[in-house]
Amino acid sequence: MEGDSTLQLRVFDLNCWAIRYLSKRRQERMRLIGDVLLQECFDLILLQEVWSEQDYSDLKAKLGGCYPFSHYFRRFTILDTLLYQYSLNGYPYMLQHGDWFCGKSVGLVIIKISGIIFNVYVTHLHAEYCREKDAYLPHRLVQAWELAQFIRHTSKAADVVLLGGDLNMHPDDVGIRLLRGWTGLQDAFAEAKHFEGCKDGCTLIPNNCFTIKTELLPFPLGIRIDYILYKVTGAISSFMVKCEELKTTTGSAPGRDIPFSDHEAVMATLHIRRQREAASATLSTAEPALVDVVTEARTEVGVGLRAAQRQRYSTGRLAVLALLLLLLQAVAVLGTLAGLGGQPFPKLSFSLLAFLAVAILLLATGLHLFHTIEVKMLQGTEEQMRMALRVLQEQPSDG
């Protein structure tokens, strides 16, 4: 790529909702996704929730001719890869949600196209479930902060950064403002010259037969939680990235009675051009509004921290009570064996009580350890944000 020549990059992003045994018409939809990707031949494909190894293998076999490099699916040689798992991801006892068992993470692949180094990230953050009482907001903010930090610290050698995925945040949520502000990423939907698809770029819509309609009642048009974000890196950049076109699917796939997924796919056409003269890139940390965003995020993390501390105290107290019950039973047994006791305790009731005490002790101890880790992670994130705020507030005096 030389002079003023422009590189065109077509990016496809989709949460496939391909959970084995749980997702409706999974195999049929995965075949449909593979057919469309083979027909369209995008440059970069960023998929989430492909849980089955068989589904991945089938996609890899079908798309191998067009996308020979498939750590994720790409047409270009992969130089390096990295996976980072978020430190907090919900609660193990919230079985109905299952996010904790999935282990949310961010993946990175580094590729080189026409002499340009791209850092391509794909991620999936914790779901919201209830907007009015969002118990997972502190965890999702920790994930957003870790994602932003991960991008900042791994993209310094890149020319262009791309991020795609299901962020489970509305465009105006504090998490997405924190992520964009701290990294300087631009929203392809907001920057696109031409848009085609669902109104307001929504990716979870009532017209999709797989969405839960009751969850979308407050949002008649749907919500936008799937994103393609991008930026050039460095204080002085030799490249310019523009989103020429952005599209979303609008429910059922063409010629079919089903959509690709319960989410709509996002497709962006990006133009990357080398500039004759390097231009100064706008540093996100120079924006005064970022102080307010980080402060708001830190406040929410603090709320989560205090809740985690209460949970740690409650589970610790429960574990101590269970241990005391076991000790009392042990004393009773020793007294009976020594002939000091009166009427012996019924064996069945005694055994059941001992089993219950052991079960409570193990469960409470496990939860106490979990909430202790949660407290440590929230404390660490809050401290990082505090230091970031100090740096941001000191910047004007340095100028």
C-alpha positions in Angstrom: 0.0 0.0 0.0 1.7 3.1 -1.2 0.9 6.8 -1.6 -2.8 7.7 -1.4 -4.0 4.2 -2.3 -6.9 3.0 -0.1 -7.3 -0.4 1.5 -10.9 -1.6 1.7 -11.7 -4.0 4.6 -15.1 -5.7 5.0 -15.8 -6.8 8.6 -18.5 -9.2 9.7 -19.5 -9.4 13.4 -22.2 -11.7 14.9 -23.2 -13.3 18.2 -24.2 -16.7 16.8 -26.2 -17.8 19.8 -25.0 -21.4 19.2 -25.3 -23.0 22.6 -25.6 -26.7 22.2 -28.9 -28.2 23.4 -30.3 -24.8 24.3 -30.3 -22.6 21.2 -33.2 -23.1 18.8 -32.4 -24.5 15.4 -28.7 -24.1 16.1 -27.4 -26.5 13.4 -29.6 -25.1 10.7 -28.6 -21.6 11.5 -24.9 -22.4 11.7 -25.1 -23.9 8.2 -26.9 -20.8 7.0 -24.2 -18.6 8.5 -21.5 -20.6 6.8 -23.3 -20.4 3.4 -23.6 -16.6 3.6 -20.0 -16.1 4.7 -18.8 -18.3 1.9 -20.9 -16.3 -0.6 -19.9 -12.9 0.7 -16.3 -13.6 1.4 -15.6 -10.9 4.0 -12.1 -9.9 5.0 -12.5 -10.4 8.8 -15.2 -12.4 10.5 -15.7 -12.0 14.3 -18.0 -14.5 15.8 -19.2 -15.0 19.4 -21.0 -17.9 21.1 -19.8 -20.7 18.9 -19.8 -23.1 21.8 -19.7 -26.5 20.0 -16.4 -27.8 18.7 -18.4 -29.6 16.0 -20.0 -26.3 14.8 -16.5 -24.7 14.7 -15.1 -27.6 12.8 -17.9 -27.6 10.3 -17.5 -23.8 9.7 -13.7 -24.3 9.4 -14.2 -27.0 6.8 -16.8 -25.1 4.8 -14.9 -21.8 4.8 -11.4 -23.1 4.5 -11.0 -22.2 0.8 -12.1 -18.6 1.4 -10.8 -18.1 4.9 -7.7 -20.2 5.3 -6.7 -18.7 8.7 -9.2 -19.5 11.3 -8.1 -18.7 14.8 -11.0 -16.5 14.2 -12.0 -16.5 10.5 -9.7 -14.4 8.4 -8.3 -14.2 4.9 -4.9 -13.0 5.9 -1.9 -14.5 7.7 -2.1 -14.3 11.5 1.1 -13.1 13.0 0.2 -13.6 16.7 -2.7 -14.3 19.0 -3.5 -13.8 22.7 -6.5 -14.5 24.9 -7.3 -12.7 28.2 -10.1 -13.9 30.5 -11.8 -11.2 32.6 -11.2 -11.4 36.3 -14.9 -11.0 37.2 -17.8 -12.6 35.3 -21.0 -12.9 37.4 -21.8 -15.4 40.1 -21.5 -19.2 40.1 -24.8 -19.6 42.0 -26.8 -17.7 39.3 -27.3 -20.9 37.3 -30.1 -19.5 35.3 -27.8 -17.0 33.7 -24.7 -19.1 33.2 -22.2 -16.3 32.4 -19.9 -17.4 35.1 -19.5 -20.8 33.6 -18.8 -19.4 30.2 -15.7 -17.5 31.3 -16.0 -14.3 29.2 -12.7 -13.1 27.6 -11.2 -10.9 24.9 -9.3 -12.4 22.0 -6.6 -10.7 20.0 -5.1 -11.5 16.6 -2.4 -9.5 15.0 -2.4 -9.5 11.2 -0.6 -7.7 8.4 -2.4 -6.5 5.4 -0.7 -4.5 2.6 2.1 -3.5 5.1 -0.4 -2.3 7.7 -0.3 -4.0 11.2 -3.8 -4.6 12.5 -4.7 -5.5 16.1 -8.1 -7.2 15.9 -10.0 -7.8 19.1 -13.2 -9.7 19.6 -15.1 -10.0 22.9 -18.4 -10.7 24.6 -19.2 -9.0 27.9 -21.5 -10.0 30.7 -25.2 -9.7 29.9 -27.5 -7.2 31.6 -30.7 -9.3 32.2 -32.5 -6.5 34.2 -31.9 -2.9 33.4 -33.8 -1.5 36.4 -31.8 -3.6 38.9 -28.6 -4.5 37.1 -26.7 -6.6 39.7 -24.0 -7.3 37.1 -23.2 -3.6 36.3 -20.0 -3.6 38.5 -18.7 -6.8 36.9 -19.4 -5.5 33.4 -17.7 -2.2 34.2 -14.6 -4.2 35.4 -14.7 -6.1 32.2 -15.0 -2.8 30.2 -12.1 -1.3 32.1 -9.9 -4.5 31.6 -10.8 -4.5 27.9 -9.8 -0.9 27.6 -6.6 -1.4 29.4 -5.9 -4.6 27.4 -6.3 -2.7 24.2 -4.2 0.3 25.3 -1.3 -1.9 26.4 -1.3 -4.4 23.6 -1.9 -2.1 20.6 1.1 0.3 20.9 2.9 -1.4 18.0 -0.2 -1.6 15.7 -1.2 0.8 13.0 -4.9 0.2 13.2 -7.1 -1.3 16.0 -10.4 -3.0 15.4 -12.8 -4.3 18.1 -15.9 -6.3 17.4 -18.3 -8.1 19.6 -21.4 -8.2 21.8 -20.6 -5.6 24.5 -24.1 -5.9 26.1 -24.1 -2.2 26.7 -26.3 0.5 25.1 -24.4 3.3 23.3 -24.9 5.8 26.1 -24.1 3.4 29.0 -21.2 4.3 31.2 -19.3 1.2 30.2 -19.3 2.0 26.5 -18.4 5.6 27.2 -15.6 4.4 29.4 -14.3 2.0 26.8 -14.4 4.5 24.0 -13.1 7.4 26.0 -10.2 5.5 27.5 -9.1 3.9 24.2 -10.1 6.5 21.6 -12.1 3.9 19.6 -14.7 5.2 17.2 -18.1 3.7 16.7 -18.5 2.5 13.1 -22.3 3.1 13.3 -21.8 6.7 14.4 -19.1 7.4 11.8 -20.6 5.5 8.8 -21.2 7.6 5.7 -23.9 5.2 4.6 -26.1 3.0 6.8 -28.6 0.3 5.9 -30.4 -1.9 8.4 -32.4 -1.7 11.6 -33.4 1.7 12.8 -30.7 3.2 15.1 -28.5 0.3 14.3 -30.3 -2.0 16.7 -29.0 -5.5 16.9 -31.6 -7.0 19.3 -35.0 -6.3 17.8 -38.6 -7.4 18.5 -39.0 -8.6 14.9 -36.5 -11.4 15.4 -38.4 -14.6 16.2 -35.7 -15.7 18.7 -35.7 -12.6 20.9 -37.6 -12.5 24.2 -40.3 -9.9 23.5 -41.0 -9.1 27.1 -37.4 -8.0 27.7 -37.7 -5.5 24.8 -41.0 -4.0 25.8 -39.3 -0.7 27.0 -37.5 -0.6 23.7 -40.0 -0.8 20.8 -37.3 -0.4 18.2 -34.9 -2.8 19.9 -31.4 -2.1 21.4 -27.9 -1.8 20.0 -25.4 -3.9 21.9 -23.2 -5.3 19.2 -20.4 -3.1 17.9 -17.6 -2.6 15.5 -15.1 0.0 16.8 -11.9 1.2 15.3 -9.0 3.7 15.6 -5.5 4.4 14.4 -2.8 4.3 17.0 0.0 6.5 18.2 0.1 10.2 18.9 1.3 10.7 15.3 -0.5 8.5 12.8 0.4 7.8 9.2 -3.1 6.3 8.5 -6.7 7.4 8.3 -9.6 5.0 8.8 -13.1 5.8 7.7 -16.3 3.7 7.8 -17.7 3.9 4.3 -20.7 1.7 5.0 -22.4 -0.1 7.8 -25.2 -2.7 7.5 -27.2 -4.8 9.9 -29.4 -7.8 9.1 -33.1 -7.1 9.8 -34.6 -10.3 11.1 -35.0 -13.4 8.9 -32.2 -14.2 6.5 -33.0 -13.6 2.8 -35.1 -16.4 1.4 -35.4 -18.1 4.8 -37.9 -18.1 7.6 -35.3 -17.8 10.4 -32.6 -15.3 11.3 -28.9 -16.1 11.7 -29.2 -15.7 15.4 -31.2 -13.9 18.1 -28.8 -11.0 17.4 -28.5 -9.1 14.2 -25.2 -9.3 12.3 -23.1 -6.1 11.9 -21.2 -5.6 8.7 -18.8 -2.7 8.2 -16.8 -1.5 5.1 -13.7 0.3 6.3 -11.4 2.4 4.1 -7.8 2.7 5.4 -5.6 5.2 3.6 -2.0 6.1 4.2 -1.5 9.8 4.5 1.3 11.7 2.9 2.0 13.6 6.1 1.5 12.0 9.5 -1.4 13.6 11.4 -1.7 14.0 15.1 -4.2 11.5 16.5 -6.6 12.8 19.2 -5.7 11.3 22.5 -8.8 10.1 24.4 -7.3 11.0 27.7 -7.1 14.7 26.8 -10.9 15.0 26.8 -12.2 16.7 30.0 -15.4 14.7 29.8 -13.4 11.5 30.4 -12.8 12.6 34.0 -16.6 12.5 34.6 -16.9 9.1 32.9 -14.2 7.5 34.9 -15.6 9.1 38.1 -19.0 7.7 37.3 -17.6 4.2 36.5 -15.5 4.3 39.7 -18.7 5.2 41.7 -20.5 2.2 40.3 -17.6 -0.1 41.0 -17.5 1.2 44.6 -21.2 0.3 44.9 -20.4 -3.2 43.7 -17.4 -3.4 46.1 -19.6 -2.6 49.2 -22.1 -5.2 48.1 -19.4 -7.8 47.7 -18.0 -7.0 51.1 -21.4 -7.5 52.6 -21.7 -10.9 50.8 -18.2 -11.9 52.0 -19.2 -11.1 55.6 -22.5 -13.0 55.4 -21.0 -16.1 53.9 -18.1 -16.0 56.4 -20.5 -15.8 59.3 -22.5 -18.7 57.9 -19.4 -20.8 57.6 -18.4 -20.0 61.2 -21.9 -21.0 62.4 -21.8 -24.3 60.5 -18.3 -25.0 62.0 -19.6 -24.3 65.5 -22.5 -26.7 64.8 -20.1 -29.4 63.8 -18.0 -28.8 66.9 -21.0 -29.1 69.1 -21.9 -32.4 67.5 -18.3 -33.6 68.0 -18.5 -32.6 71.7 -21.8 -34.5 72.0 -20.3 -37.6 70.3 -17.2 -37.5 72.6 -19.5 -37.1 75.7 -21.6 -40.1 74.6 -18.5 -42.2 74.1 -17.2 -41.2 77.5 -20.4 -42.1 79.2 -21.0 -38.5 80.3 -24.1 -37.9 78.2 -27.7 -38.7 79.0 -30.2 -39.9 76.4 -28.2 -40.7 73.2 -29.0 -38.6 70.2 -31.0 -40.5 67.4 -28.4 -41.7 64.9 -30.3 -40.9 61.8 -31.2 -37.3 62.9 -27.6 -36.9 64.1 -26.2 -38.0 60.8 -28.5 -35.8 58.8 -27.7 -32.8 60.9 -23.9 -33.5 60.5 -24.3 -33.9 56.8 -26.3 -30.6 56.6 -23.6 -28.8 58.7 -20.8 -30.1 56.5 -22.7 -29.1 53.3 -23.4 -25.6 54.6 -19.7 -25.3 55.7 -18.4 -26.3 52.3 -20.8 -24.1 50.4 -20.4 -21.1 52.7 -16.6 -21.4 52.6 -16.6 -21.6 48.8 -18.8 -18.6 48.5 -16.7 -16.7 51.0 -13.6 -17.4 49.0 -15.4 -16.4 45.8 -16.6 -13.1 47.3 -13.1 -12.5 48.8 -11.7 -12.7 45.2 -14.5 -10.5 44.0 -13.7 -7.9 46.6 -10.0 -7.9 45.7 -10.7 -7.5 42.0 -13.2 -4.6 42.6 -10.7 -3.0 44.9 -8.0 -3.3 42.3 -10.1 -1.8 39.6 -11.3 1.0 41.8 -7.6 1.8 42.7 -6.6 1.8 39.0 -9.5 4.2 38.2 -8.4 6.4 41.1 -4.9 6.6 39.7 -6.3 7.2 36.2 -8.3 10.1 37.5 -5.3 11.6 39.2 -3.4 11.5 35.9 -6.3 13.0 34.0 -6.7 15.8 36.5 -3.0 16.6 36.5 -2.8 16.8 32.7 -3.8 20.4 32.2 -1.1 21.6 34.6 1.5 19.7 32.6 0.6 21.5 29.5 
